[in-house]
Amino acid sequence: MSALKDGGYTVTLKGKEYRLLFTLNALDEIQGKFGGYDKLNEVFNQNNPDWVKDTKWLLTLLLNEGLLEEDENAELLTETQVGRMIHTGNLQEVQRAIYASFVAGTAGDGEKDNEDGEEPGEENEDTGEMVAAQED
């Protein structure tokens, strides 16, 4: 029997390392807001009129879950604070980190969803939206 894996994914924002964590609490909130975690592609679709707001909300949720996992009394980040960490230069990186945190949360600590070691998610060349990496 193997040990339980951490399931967190580390991302650096504004020079500080944070852990994104897809907990059952996060999955529950995502299901309530979007109808399920399988709707992540729709969140990042630029045809979604709320994609900026939804991305900020989702990143805040995952960052706060990482903070709370380390310290139940942690000071939580607000969406406004998280919004200041994201800009057009790192937006795609943030979206990839959200996908990667989902993979880490479902596959375990540090495991990738593909064999070449690339980060999960890629940009659709036609639409510019982020899409989850597909298994062969």
A tleap script that builds the chain and sets N, CA, C and O, in Angstrom:
source leaprc.protein.ff14SB
mol = sequence {
  NMET SER ALA LEU LYS ASP GLY GLY TYR THR
  VAL THR LEU LYS GLY LYS GLU TYR ARG LEU
  LEU PHE THR LEU ASN ALA LEU ASP GLU ILE
  GLN GLY LYS PHE GLY GLY TYR ASP LYS LEU
  ASN GLU VAL PHE ASN GLN ASN ASN PRO ASP
  TRP VAL LYS ASP THR LYS TRP LEU LEU THR
  LEU LEU LEU ASN GLU GLY LEU LEU GLU GLU
  ASP GLU ASN ALA GLU LEU LEU THR GLU THR
  GLN VAL GLY ARG MET ILE HIE THR GLY ASN
  LEU GLN GLU VAL GLN ARG ALA ILE TYR ALA
  SER PHE VAL ALA GLY THR ALA GLY ASP GLY
  GLU LYS ASP ASN GLU ASP GLY GLU GLU PRO
  GLY GLU GLU ASN GLU ASP THR GLY GLU MET
  VAL ALA ALA GLN GLU CASP
}
set mol.1.N position { 0.856 -1.166 0.000 }
set mol.1.CA position { 0.000 0.000 0.000 }
set mol.1.C position { 0.902 1.230 0.000 }
set mol.1.O position { 1.859 1.288 0.772 }
set mol.2.N position { 0.619 2.200 -0.841 }
set mol.2.CA position { 1.459 3.397 -0.925 }
set mol.2.C position { 0.969 4.472 0.038 }
set mol.2.O position { -0.184 4.474 0.469 }
set mol.3.N position { 1.875 5.378 0.358 }
set mol.3.CA position { 1.526 6.499 1.239 }
set mol.3.C position { 0.664 7.496 0.480 }
set mol.3.O position { 0.739 7.593 -0.745 }
set mol.4.N position { -0.152 8.235 1.219 }
set mol.4.CA position { -0.947 9.287 0.601 }
set mol.4.C position { -0.023 10.377 0.091 }
set mol.4.O position { 0.977 10.696 0.734 }
set mol.5.N position { -0.344 10.944 -1.045 }
set mol.5.CA position { 0.479 11.985 -1.632 }
set mol.5.C position { -0.073 13.347 -1.250 }
set mol.5.O position { -1.248 13.479 -0.907 }
set mol.6.N position { 0.775 14.346 -1.311 }
set mol.6.CA position { 0.425 15.706 -0.895 }
set mol.6.C position { -0.685 16.294 -1.751 }
set mol.6.O position { -1.665 16.810 -1.213 }
set mol.7.N position { -0.556 16.228 -3.055 }
set mol.7.CA position { -1.593 16.726 -3.949 }
set mol.7.C position { -1.555 18.206 -4.224 }
set mol.7.O position { -2.401 18.704 -4.966 }
set mol.8.N position { -0.606 18.937 -3.657 }
set mol.8.CA position { -0.501 20.365 -3.911 }
set mol.8.C position { 0.384 20.660 -5.111 }
set mol.8.O position { 1.183 19.821 -5.527 }
set mol.9.N position { 0.236 21.840 -5.655 }
set mol.9.CA position { 1.056 22.285 -6.780 }
set mol.9.C position { 1.582 23.676 -6.446 }
set mol.9.O position { 0.805 24.578 -6.132 }
set mol.10.N position { 2.888 23.851 -6.514 }
set mol.10.CA position { 3.509 25.116 -6.143 }
set mol.10.C position { 3.587 26.048 -7.338 }
set mol.10.O position { 3.952 25.646 -8.443 }
set mol.11.N position { 3.235 27.305 -7.089 }
set mol.11.CA position { 3.297 28.343 -8.114 }
set mol.11.C position { 3.929 29.577 -7.465 }
set mol.11.O position { 3.727 29.838 -6.279 }
set mol.12.N position { 4.689 30.326 -8.253 }
set mol.12.CA position { 5.294 31.556 -7.754 }
set mol.12.C position { 4.548 32.744 -8.344 }
set mol.12.O position { 4.431 32.882 -9.562 }
set mol.13.N position { 4.046 33.598 -7.460 }
set mol.13.CA position { 3.325 34.804 -7.872 }
set mol.13.C position { 3.935 35.992 -7.140 }
set mol.13.O position { 4.040 35.989 -5.914 }
set mol.14.N position { 4.330 36.992 -7.890 }
set mol.14.CA position { 4.947 38.200 -7.327 }
set mol.14.C position { 6.126 37.856 -6.419 }
set mol.14.O position { 6.314 38.469 -5.368 }
set mol.15.N position { 6.920 36.866 -6.840 }
set mol.15.CA position { 8.115 36.490 -6.120 }
set mol.15.C position { 7.911 35.621 -4.895 }
set mol.15.O position { 8.878 35.321 -4.194 }
set mol.16.N position { 6.690 35.208 -4.616 }
set mol.16.CA position { 6.401 34.385 -3.446 }
set mol.16.C position { 5.799 33.049 -3.890 }
set mol.16.O position { 4.966 33.001 -4.794 }
set mol.17.N position { 6.233 31.973 -3.240 }
set mol.17.CA position { 5.695 30.656 -3.563 }
set mol.17.C position { 4.397 30.403 -2.805 }
set mol.17.O position { 4.284 30.671 -1.609 }
set mol.18.N position { 3.428 29.878 -3.541 }
set mol.18.CA position { 2.139 29.497 -2.982 }
set mol.18.C position { 1.836 28.076 -3.435 }
set mol.18.O position { 2.349 27.611 -4.453 }
set mol.19.N position { 0.993 27.393 -2.665 }
set mol.19.CA position { 0.523 26.069 -3.058 }
set mol.19.C position { -0.928 26.174 -3.491 }
set mol.19.O position { -1.761 26.734 -2.778 }
set mol.20.N position { -1.220 25.637 -4.651 }
set mol.20.CA position { -2.603 25.491 -5.101 }
set mol.20.C position { -3.026 24.095 -4.677 }
set mol.20.O position { -2.289 23.130 -4.878 }
set mol.21.N position { -4.203 23.988 -4.094 }
set mol.21.CA position { -4.640 22.688 -3.593 }
set mol.21.C position { -6.099 22.444 -3.938 }
set mol.21.O position { -6.983 23.191 -3.519 }
set mol.22.N position { -6.340 21.388 -4.709 }
set mol.22.CA position { -7.689 20.942 -5.046 }
set mol.22.C position { -8.151 19.980 -3.958 }
set mol.22.O position { -7.901 18.778 -4.047 }
set mol.23.N position { -8.809 20.489 -2.955 }
set mol.23.CA position { -9.361 19.648 -1.889 }
set mol.23.C position { -10.801 19.279 -2.250 }
set mol.23.O position { -11.356 19.777 -3.230 }
set mol.24.N position { -11.389 18.406 -1.447 }
set mol.24.CA position { -12.807 18.102 -1.645 }
set mol.24.C position { -13.658 19.349 -1.427 }
set mol.24.O position { -14.685 19.528 -2.082 }
set mol.25.N position { -13.228 20.215 -0.502 }
set mol.25.CA position { -13.955 21.474 -0.307 }
set mol.25.C position { -13.917 22.318 -1.573 }
set mol.25.O position { -14.930 22.896 -1.969 }
set mol.26.N position { -12.749 22.391 -2.209 }
set mol.26.CA position { -12.627 23.157 -3.451 }
set mol.26.C position { -13.486 22.535 -4.544 }
set mol.26.O position { -14.184 23.242 -5.271 }
set mol.27.N position { -13.434 21.214 -4.656 }
set mol.27.CA position { -14.247 20.545 -5.680 }
set mol.27.C position { -15.730 20.799 -5.459 }
set mol.27.O position { -16.483 20.982 -6.416 }
set mol.28.N position { -16.150 20.810 -4.202 }
set mol.28.CA position { -17.545 21.072 -3.874 }
set mol.28.C position { -17.942 22.487 -4.311 }
set mol.28.O position { -19.003 22.683 -4.905 }
set mol.29.N position { -17.087 23.466 -4.015 }
set mol.29.CA position { -17.386 24.846 -4.420 }
set mol.29.C position { -17.384 24.998 -5.936 }
set mol.29.O position { -18.218 25.715 -6.490 }
set mol.30.N position { -16.457 24.331 -6.606 }
set mol.30.CA position { -16.395 24.386 -8.071 }
set mol.30.C position { -17.651 23.763 -8.666 }
set mol.30.O position { -18.213 24.284 -9.629 }
set mol.31.N position { -18.084 22.657 -8.095 }
set mol.31.CA position { -19.315 22.021 -8.578 }
set mol.31.C position { -20.501 22.959 -8.409 }
set mol.31.O position { -21.344 23.064 -9.299 }
set mol.32.N position { -20.568 23.640 -7.273 }
set mol.32.CA position { -21.661 24.571 -7.038 }
set mol.32.C position { -21.653 25.754 -7.979 }
set mol.32.O position { -22.711 26.213 -8.409 }
set mol.33.N position { -20.469 26.257 -8.305 }
set mol.33.CA position { -20.372 27.452 -9.153 }
set mol.33.C position { -20.458 27.131 -10.640 }
set mol.33.O position { -21.132 27.839 -11.388 }
set mol.34.N position { -19.774 26.059 -11.081 }
set mol.34.CA position { -19.669 25.770 -12.509 }
set mol.34.C position { -20.408 24.507 -12.940 }
set mol.34.O position { -20.570 24.269 -14.137 }
set mol.35.N position { -20.854 23.700 -11.991 }
set mol.35.CA position { -21.525 22.458 -12.337 }
set mol.35.C position { -20.599 21.253 -12.301 }
set mol.35.O position { -21.055 20.131 -12.519 }
set mol.36.N position { -19.322 21.449 -12.035 }
set mol.36.CA position { -18.371 20.343 -11.940 }
set mol.36.C position { -16.995 20.760 -12.405 }
set mol.36.O position { -16.840 21.730 -13.147 }
set mol.37.N position { -15.987 20.008 -11.956 }
set mol.37.CA position { -14.618 20.323 -12.341 }
set mol.37.C position { -14.371 20.068 -13.817 }
set mol.37.O position { -13.407 20.584 -14.381 }
set mol.38.N position { -15.229 19.279 -14.448 }
set mol.38.CA position { -15.080 19.022 -15.872 }
set mol.38.C position { -15.429 20.250 -16.716 }
set mol.38.O position { -15.306 20.216 -17.940 }
set mol.39.N position { -15.857 21.318 -16.074 }
set mol.39.CA position { -16.197 22.562 -16.773 }
set mol.39.C position { -15.025 23.555 -16.790 }
set mol.39.O position { -15.205 24.698 -17.209 }
set mol.40.N position { -13.829 23.144 -16.343 }
set mol.40.CA position { -12.694 24.064 -16.292 }
set mol.40.C position { -12.373 24.679 -17.652 }
set mol.40.O position { -12.008 25.853 -17.727 }
set mol.41.N position { -12.504 23.900 -18.724 }
set mol.41.CA position { -12.242 24.458 -20.057 }
set mol.41.C position { -13.178 25.627 -20.358 }
set mol.41.O position { -12.779 26.595 -21.006 }
set mol.42.N position { -14.418 25.536 -19.889 }
set mol.42.CA position { -15.375 26.615 -20.115 }
set mol.42.C position { -15.010 27.864 -19.316 }
set mol.42.O position { -15.265 28.984 -19.757 }
set mol.43.N position { -14.413 27.669 -18.140 }
set mol.43.CA position { -14.000 28.813 -17.326 }
set mol.43.C position { -12.983 29.652 -18.091 }
set mol.43.O position { -13.082 30.878 -18.114 }
set mol.44.N position { -12.011 29.002 -18.712 }
set mol.44.CA position { -10.922 29.707 -19.391 }
set mol.44.C position { -11.244 30.072 -20.838 }
set mol.44.O position { -10.422 30.691 -21.513 }
set mol.45.N position { -12.401 29.705 -21.312 }
set mol.45.CA position { -12.812 30.032 -22.678 }
set mol.45.C position { -13.079 31.528 -22.773 }
set mol.45.O position { -13.903 32.062 -22.030 }
set mol.46.N position { -12.392 32.200 -23.679 }
set mol.46.CA position { -12.555 33.641 -23.790 }
set mol.46.C position { -13.924 34.045 -24.319 }
set mol.46.O position { -14.249 35.232 -24.345 }
set mol.47.N position { -14.729 33.075 -24.742 }
set mol.47.CA position { -16.124 33.355 -25.091 }
set mol.47.C position { -17.007 33.405 -23.846 }
set mol.47.O position { -18.154 33.847 -23.915 }
set mol.48.N position { -16.483 32.960 -22.723 }
set mol.48.CA position { -17.171 33.061 -21.439 }
set mol.48.C position { -17.060 34.519 -20.995 }
set mol.48.O position { -15.951 34.997 -20.760 }
set mol.49.N position { -18.163 35.228 -20.875 }
set mol.49.CA position { -18.085 36.649 -20.514 }
set mol.49.C position { -17.493 36.890 -19.128 }
set mol.49.O position { -17.070 38.006 -18.825 }
set mol.50.N position { -17.459 35.864 -18.286 }
set mol.50.CA position { -16.934 35.999 -16.929 }
set mol.50.C position { -15.584 35.300 -16.736 }
set mol.50.O position { -15.200 35.020 -15.600 }
set mol.51.N position { -14.852 35.010 -17.828 }
set mol.51.CA position { -13.628 34.219 -17.692 }
set mol.51.C position { -12.589 34.895 -16.807 }
set mol.51.O position { -11.866 34.200 -16.094 }
set mol.52.N position { -12.485 36.214 -16.824 }
set mol.52.CA position { -11.511 36.895 -15.966 }
set mol.52.C position { -11.933 36.750 -14.502 }
set mol.52.O position { -11.125 36.378 -13.651 }
set mol.53.N position { -13.187 37.044 -14.220 }
set mol.53.CA position { -13.719 36.928 -12.856 }
set mol.53.C position { -13.642 35.485 -12.357 }
set mol.53.O position { -13.279 35.237 -11.207 }
set mol.54.N position { -13.985 34.537 -13.229 }
set mol.54.CA position { -13.961 33.131 -12.846 }
set mol.54.C position { -12.536 32.644 -12.583 }
set mol.54.O position { -12.308 31.872 -11.651 }
set mol.55.N position { -11.587 33.084 -13.389 }
set mol.55.CA position { -10.187 32.707 -13.181 }
set mol.55.C position { -9.681 33.247 -11.849 }
set mol.55.O position { -9.013 32.533 -11.101 }
set mol.56.N position { -9.992 34.483 -11.556 }
set mol.56.CA position { -9.579 35.105 -10.299 }
set mol.56.C position { -10.215 34.370 -9.112 }
set mol.56.O position { -9.543 34.104 -8.116 }
set mol.57.N position { -11.500 34.046 -9.216 }
set mol.57.CA position { -12.201 33.333 -8.146 }
set mol.57.C position { -11.575 31.962 -7.906 }
set mol.57.O position { -11.319 31.573 -6.766 }
set mol.58.N position { -11.334 31.239 -8.992 }
set mol.58.CA position { -10.797 29.885 -8.890 }
set mol.58.C position { -9.383 29.894 -8.308 }
set mol.58.O position { -9.063 29.071 -7.451 }
set mol.59.N position { -8.543 30.811 -8.762 }
set mol.59.CA position { -7.189 30.894 -8.226 }
set mol.59.C position { -7.222 31.246 -6.741 }
set mol.59.O position { -6.458 30.682 -5.958 }
set mol.60.N position { -8.087 32.163 -6.347 }
set mol.60.CA position { -8.226 32.533 -4.938 }
set mol.60.C position { -8.632 31.320 -4.108 }
set mol.60.O position { -8.067 31.078 -3.041 }
set mol.61.N position { -9.599 30.565 -4.587 }
set mol.61.CA position { -10.057 29.368 -3.892 }
set mol.61.C position { -8.910 28.387 -3.675 }
set mol.61.O position { -8.717 27.900 -2.561 }
set mol.62.N position { -8.151 28.095 -4.722 }
set mol.62.CA position { -7.081 27.103 -4.632 }
set mol.62.C position { -5.914 27.586 -3.777 }
set mol.62.O position { -5.318 26.805 -3.036 }
set mol.63.N position { -5.589 28.875 -3.881 }
set mol.63.CA position { -4.537 29.438 -3.028 }
set mol.63.C position { -4.945 29.355 -1.555 }
set mol.63.O position { -4.149 28.956 -0.705 }
set mol.64.N position { -6.189 29.734 -1.262 }
set mol.64.CA position { -6.656 29.704 0.121 }
set mol.64.C position { -6.735 28.281 0.667 }
set mol.64.O position { -6.462 28.066 1.848 }
set mol.65.N position { -7.097 27.315 -0.154 }
set mol.65.CA position { -7.104 25.927 0.296 }
set mol.65.C position { -5.681 25.488 0.646 }
set mol.65.O position { -5.483 24.770 1.626 }
set mol.66.N position { -4.697 25.908 -0.138 }
set mol.66.CA position { -3.309 25.599 0.183 }
set mol.66.C position { -2.867 26.238 1.482 }
set mol.66.O position { -2.177 25.610 2.286 }
set mol.67.N position { -3.265 27.496 1.693 }
set mol.67.CA position { -2.919 28.192 2.939 }
set mol.67.C position { -3.574 27.524 4.144 }
set mol.67.O position { -2.929 27.322 5.173 }
set mol.68.N position { -4.854 27.183 4.018 }
set mol.68.CA position { -5.584 26.564 5.127 }
set mol.68.C position { -5.082 25.162 5.452 }
set mol.68.O position { -5.125 24.738 6.607 }
set mol.69.N position { -4.609 24.445 4.441 }
set mol.69.CA position { -4.086 23.108 4.667 }
set mol.69.C position { -2.829 23.186 5.530 }
set mol.69.O position { -2.576 22.301 6.348 }
set mol.70.N position { -2.045 24.242 5.347 }
set mol.70.CA position { -0.825 24.425 6.134 }
set mol.70.C position { -1.128 24.980 7.523 }
set mol.70.O position { -0.469 24.625 8.500 }
set mol.71.N position { -2.146 25.867 7.604 }
set mol.71.CA position { -2.468 26.524 8.876 }
set mol.71.C position { -3.947 26.895 8.867 }
set mol.71.O position { -4.366 27.783 8.125 }
set mol.72.N position { -4.733 26.210 9.693 }
set mol.72.CA position { -6.182 26.458 9.754 }
set mol.72.C position { -6.526 27.903 10.112 }
set mol.72.O position { -7.639 28.358 9.849 }
set mol.73.N position { -5.584 28.622 10.708 }
set mol.73.CA position { -5.813 30.015 11.089 }
set mol.73.C position { -5.135 31.003 10.140 }
set mol.73.O position { -4.967 32.174 10.479 }
set mol.74.N position { -4.755 30.542 8.979 }
set mol.74.CA position { -4.043 31.392 8.021 }
set mol.74.C position { -4.906 32.578 7.606 }
set mol.74.O position { -6.132 32.486 7.554 }
set mol.75.N position { -4.248 33.683 7.315 }
set mol.75.CA position { -4.945 34.843 6.782 }
set mol.75.C position { -5.230 34.571 5.304 }
set mol.75.O position { -4.312 34.372 4.508 }
set mol.76.N position { -6.504 34.566 4.956 }
set mol.76.CA position { -6.905 34.231 3.589 }
set mol.76.C position { -6.715 35.416 2.654 }
set mol.76.O position { -6.804 36.577 3.053 }
set mol.77.N position { -6.453 35.084 1.406 }
set mol.77.CA position { -6.316 36.097 0.368 }
set mol.77.C position { -7.693 36.480 -0.158 }
set mol.77.O position { -8.593 35.643 -0.219 }
set mol.78.N position { -7.855 37.726 -0.530 }
set mol.78.CA position { -9.090 38.177 -1.162 }
set mol.78.C position { -8.932 38.078 -2.673 }
set mol.78.O position { -7.816 37.986 -3.184 }
set mol.79.N position { -10.046 38.098 -3.376 }
set mol.79.CA position { -9.981 38.080 -4.837 }
set mol.79.C position { -9.257 39.318 -5.352 }
set mol.79.O position { -8.559 39.244 -6.363 }
set mol.80.N position { -9.410 40.439 -4.686 }
set mol.80.CA position { -8.722 41.664 -5.097 }
set mol.80.C position { -7.214 41.494 -4.970 }
set mol.80.O position { -6.468 41.887 -5.867 }
set mol.81.N position { -6.759 40.910 -3.859 }
set mol.81.CA position { -5.322 40.670 -3.692 }
set mol.81.C position { -4.799 39.720 -4.761 }
set mol.81.O position { -3.740 39.962 -5.340 }
set mol.82.N position { -5.520 38.655 -5.026 }
set mol.82.CA position { -5.109 37.682 -6.032 }
set mol.82.C position { -5.129 38.327 -7.419 }
set mol.82.O position { -4.254 38.056 -8.242 }
set mol.83.N position { -6.116 39.171 -7.677 }
set mol.83.CA position { -6.186 39.867 -8.963 }
set mol.83.C position { -4.956 40.721 -9.237 }
set mol.83.O position { -4.578 40.924 -10.390 }
set mol.84.N position { -4.335 41.219 -8.175 }
set mol.84.CA position { -3.107 42.005 -8.342 }
set mol.84.C position { -1.903 41.132 -8.653 }
set mol.84.O position { -0.876 41.637 -9.108 }
set mol.85.N position { -2.012 39.836 -8.417 }
set mol.85.CA position { -0.919 38.911 -8.705 }
set mol.85.C position { -0.939 38.427 -10.151 }
set mol.85.O position { 0.048 37.885 -10.649 }
set mol.86.N position { -2.069 38.628 -10.814 }
set mol.86.CA position { -2.248 38.125 -12.173 }
set mol.86.C position { -2.238 39.304 -13.133 }
set mol.86.O position { -2.851 40.341 -12.878 }
set mol.87.N position { -1.534 39.124 -14.232 }
set mol.87.CA position { -1.509 40.141 -15.281 }
set mol.87.C position { -1.416 39.423 -16.625 }
set mol.87.O position { -1.273 38.201 -16.669 }
set mol.88.N position { -1.494 40.164 -17.698 }
set mol.88.CA position { -1.502 39.521 -19.008 }
set mol.88.C position { -0.222 38.736 -19.274 }
set mol.88.O position { -0.230 37.800 -20.073 }
set mol.89.N position { 0.865 39.099 -18.626 }
set mol.89.CA position { 2.125 38.391 -18.825 }
set mol.89.C position { 2.184 37.029 -18.164 }
set mol.89.O position { 2.959 36.175 -18.595 }
set mol.90.N position { 1.383 36.799 -17.122 }
set mol.90.CA position { 1.424 35.500 -16.452 }
set mol.90.C position { 0.078 34.776 -16.454 }
set mol.90.O position { -0.065 33.739 -15.806 }
set mol.91.N position { -0.894 35.304 -17.163 }
set mol.91.CA position { -2.229 34.718 -17.159 }
set mol.91.C position { -2.234 33.277 -17.659 }
set mol.91.O position { -2.856 32.413 -17.041 }
set mol.92.N position { -1.555 33.007 -18.764 }
set mol.92.CA position { -1.533 31.633 -19.274 }
set mol.92.C position { -0.801 30.705 -18.313 }
set mol.92.O position { -1.190 29.549 -18.145 }
set mol.93.N position { 0.256 31.206 -17.685 }
set mol.93.CA position { 0.978 30.412 -16.687 }
set mol.93.C position { 0.063 30.080 -15.509 }
set mol.93.O position { 0.085 28.960 -14.997 }
set mol.94.N position { -0.736 31.048 -15.085 }
set mol.94.CA position { -1.681 30.827 -13.994 }
set mol.94.C position { -2.709 29.769 -14.392 }
set mol.94.O position { -3.018 28.878 -13.601 }
set mol.95.N position { -3.234 29.860 -15.597 }
set mol.95.CA position { -4.206 28.874 -16.051 }
set mol.95.C position { -3.584 27.476 -16.101 }
set mol.95.O position { -4.215 26.499 -15.696 }
set mol.96.N position { -2.350 27.381 -16.596 }
set mol.96.CA position { -1.668 26.083 -16.620 }
set mol.96.C position { -1.458 25.554 -15.198 }
set mol.96.O position { -1.592 24.355 -14.950 }
set mol.97.N position { -1.128 26.456 -14.268 }
set mol.97.CA position { -0.927 26.045 -12.874 }
set mol.97.C position { -2.223 25.510 -12.271 }
set mol.97.O position { -2.193 24.558 -11.492 }
set mol.98.N position { -3.345 26.104 -12.617 }
set mol.98.CA position { -4.636 25.612 -12.122 }
set mol.98.C position { -4.886 24.195 -12.639 }
set mol.98.O position { -5.291 23.316 -11.878 }
set mol.99.N position { -4.643 23.975 -13.944 }
set mol.99.CA position { -4.773 22.624 -14.492 }
set mol.99.C position { -3.797 21.663 -13.809 }
set mol.99.O position { -4.167 20.547 -13.446 }
set mol.100.N position { -2.554 22.103 -13.638 }
set mol.100.CA position { -1.538 21.253 -13.015 }
set mol.100.C position { -1.910 20.915 -11.581 }
set mol.100.O position { -1.649 19.805 -11.117 }
set mol.101.N position { -2.515 21.860 -10.877 }
set mol.101.CA position { -2.920 21.581 -9.494 }
set mol.101.C position { -4.046 20.554 -9.467 }
set mol.101.O position { -4.122 19.734 -8.552 }
set mol.102.N position { -4.913 20.597 -10.462 }
set mol.102.CA position { -5.963 19.582 -10.553 }
set mol.102.C position { -5.337 18.212 -10.783 }
set mol.102.O position { -5.731 17.232 -10.151 }
set mol.103.N position { -4.360 18.145 -11.691 }
set mol.103.CA position { -3.675 16.881 -11.968 }
set mol.103.C position { -2.955 16.390 -10.717 }
set mol.103.O position { -3.034 15.209 -10.378 }
set mol.104.N position { -2.253 17.289 -10.028 }
set mol.104.CA position { -1.549 16.901 -8.805 }
set mol.104.C position { -2.532 16.423 -7.743 }
set mol.104.O position { -2.241 15.490 -6.994 }
set mol.105.N position { -3.678 17.054 -7.681 }
set mol.105.CA position { -4.682 16.669 -6.695 }
set mol.105.C position { -5.324 15.334 -6.989 }
set mol.105.O position { -5.802 14.657 -6.078 }
set mol.106.N position { -5.340 14.948 -8.252 }
set mol.106.CA position { -5.959 13.679 -8.609 }
set mol.106.C position { -4.930 12.574 -8.822 }
set mol.106.O position { -5.226 11.402 -8.590 }
set mol.107.N position { -3.713 12.936 -9.267 }
set mol.107.CA position { -2.686 11.930 -9.539 }
set mol.107.C position { -1.690 11.809 -8.398 }
set mol.107.O position { -1.048 10.770 -8.241 }
set mol.108.N position { -1.556 12.860 -7.602 }
set mol.108.CA position { -0.605 12.821 -6.501 }
set mol.108.C position { 0.512 13.816 -6.703 }
set mol.108.O position { 0.592 14.479 -7.737 }
set mol.109.N position { 1.358 13.913 -5.727 }
set mol.109.CA position { 2.432 14.889 -5.658 }
set mol.109.C position { 3.432 14.745 -6.792 }
set mol.109.O position { 4.105 13.721 -6.910 }
set mol.110.N position { 3.527 15.770 -7.622 }
set mol.110.CA position { 4.576 15.849 -8.623 }
set mol.110.C position { 4.392 14.984 -9.839 }
set mol.110.O position { 5.250 15.002 -10.722 }
set mol.111.N position { 3.324 14.228 -9.936 }
set mol.111.CA position { 3.123 13.384 -11.091 }
set mol.111.C position { 2.508 14.185 -12.220 }
set mol.111.O position { 1.727 15.107 -11.985 }
set mol.112.N position { 2.856 13.836 -13.432 }
set mol.112.CA position { 2.347 14.525 -14.622 }
set mol.112.C position { 1.301 13.653 -15.289 }
set mol.112.O position { 1.238 12.446 -15.057 }
set mol.113.N position { 0.482 14.282 -16.122 }
set mol.113.CA position { -0.541 13.501 -16.813 }
set mol.113.C position { -0.079 13.043 -18.173 }
set mol.113.O position { -0.839 12.414 -18.909 }
set mol.114.N position { 1.170 13.351 -18.523 }
set mol.114.CA position { 1.702 12.865 -19.788 }
set mol.114.C position { 3.145 12.446 -19.568 }
set mol.114.O position { 3.772 12.845 -18.587 }
set mol.115.N position { 3.665 11.648 -20.473 }
set mol.115.CA position { 4.977 11.066 -20.253 }
set mol.115.C position { 6.124 11.977 -20.607 }
set mol.115.O position { 7.249 11.704 -20.190 }
set mol.116.N position { 5.907 13.052 -21.356 }
set mol.116.CA position { 7.023 13.910 -21.733 }
set mol.116.C position { 7.329 14.961 -20.681 }
set mol.116.O position { 8.245 15.762 -20.871 }
set mol.117.N position { 6.580 14.987 -19.558 }
set mol.117.CA position { 6.886 15.875 -18.453 }
set mol.117.C position { 6.426 17.296 -18.645 }
set mol.117.O position { 6.713 18.146 -17.803 }
set mol.118.N position { 5.715 17.591 -19.731 }
set mol.118.CA position { 5.230 18.948 -19.936 }
set mol.118.C position { 4.086 19.227 -18.995 }
set mol.118.O position { 3.405 18.311 -18.535 }
set mol.119.N position { 3.874 20.517 -18.708 }
set mol.119.CA position { 2.785 20.913 -17.837 }
set mol.119.C position { 1.457 20.599 -18.514 }
set mol.119.O position { 1.349 20.677 -19.738 }
set mol.120.N position { 0.453 20.247 -17.728 }
set mol.120.CA position { -0.868 19.998 -18.301 }
set mol.120.C position { -1.459 21.276 -18.874 }
set mol.120.O position { -1.183 22.375 -18.394 }
set mol.121.N position { -2.262 21.117 -19.889 }
set mol.121.CA position { -2.936 22.252 -20.505 }
set mol.121.C position { -2.087 22.871 -21.587 }
set mol.121.O position { -0.864 22.952 -21.471 }
set mol.122.N position { -2.738 23.300 -22.623 }
set mol.122.CA position { -2.056 23.982 -23.705 }
set mol.122.C position { -3.024 24.943 -24.345 }
set mol.122.O position { -4.235 24.842 -24.152 }
set mol.123.N position { -2.492 25.874 -25.103 }
set mol.123.CA position { -3.346 26.867 -25.727 }
set mol.123.C position { -3.819 26.370 -27.079 }
set mol.123.O position { -3.024 25.877 -27.879 }
set mol.124.N position { -5.119 26.499 -27.338 }
set mol.124.CA position { -5.686 26.181 -28.633 }
set mol.124.C position { -5.258 27.282 -29.596 }
set mol.124.O position { -5.566 28.453 -29.377 }
set mol.125.N position { -4.554 26.914 -30.656 }
set mol.125.CA position { -4.018 27.914 -31.581 }
set mol.125.C position { -5.101 28.711 -32.289 }
set mol.125.O position { -4.884 29.869 -32.646 }
set mol.126.N position { -6.272 28.101 -32.497 }
set mol.126.CA position { -7.341 28.788 -33.215 }
set mol.126.C position { -8.104 29.779 -32.338 }
set mol.126.O position { -8.428 30.882 -32.779 }
set mol.127.N position { -8.392 29.381 -31.087 }
set mol.127.CA position { -9.234 30.218 -30.235 }
set mol.127.C position { -8.464 30.970 -29.165 }
set mol.127.O position { -8.964 31.954 -28.620 }
set mol.128.N position { -7.244 30.518 -28.854 }
set mol.128.CA position { -6.465 31.148 -27.800 }
set mol.128.C position { -6.865 30.709 -26.411 }
set mol.128.O position { -6.285 31.184 -25.435 }
set mol.129.N position { -7.846 29.809 -26.282 }
set mol.129.CA position { -8.278 29.365 -24.962 }
set mol.129.C position { -7.395 28.224 -24.488 }
set mol.129.O position { -6.785 27.509 -25.283 }
set mol.130.N position { -7.345 28.076 -23.174 }
set mol.130.CA position { -6.577 26.990 -22.587 }
set mol.130.C position { -7.417 25.729 -22.631 }
set mol.130.O position { -8.613 25.752 -22.341 }
set mol.131.N position { -6.777 24.626 -22.999 }
set mol.131.CA position { -7.464 23.346 -23.013 }
set mol.131.C position { -6.650 22.355 -22.215 }
set mol.131.O position { -5.422 22.430 -22.175 }
set mol.132.N position { -7.334 21.437 -21.586 }
set mol.132.CA position { -6.641 20.409 -20.789 }
set mol.132.C position { -5.870 19.491 -21.714 }
set mol.132.O position { -6.286 19.221 -22.841 }
set mol.133.N position { -4.745 19.020 -21.221 }
set mol.133.CA position { -3.970 18.056 -21.971 }
set mol.133.C position { -4.804 16.787 -22.131 }
set mol.133.O position { -5.484 16.371 -21.193 }
set mol.134.N position { -4.757 16.186 -23.285 }
set mol.134.CA position { -5.543 14.997 -23.566 }
set mol.134.C position { -4.666 13.768 -23.455 }
set mol.134.O position { -3.504 13.785 -23.861 }
set mol.135.N position { -5.219 12.711 -22.910 }
set mol.135.CA position { -4.479 11.450 -22.855 }
set mol.135.C position { -4.623 10.766 -24.193 }
set mol.135.O position { -5.654 10.874 -24.856 }
set mol.136.N position { -3.562 10.049 -24.590 }
set mol.136.CA position { -3.598 9.317 -25.871 }
set mol.136.C position { -4.335 8.033 -25.751 }
set mol.136.O position { -4.458 7.297 -26.730 }
savepdb mol mol.pdb
quit
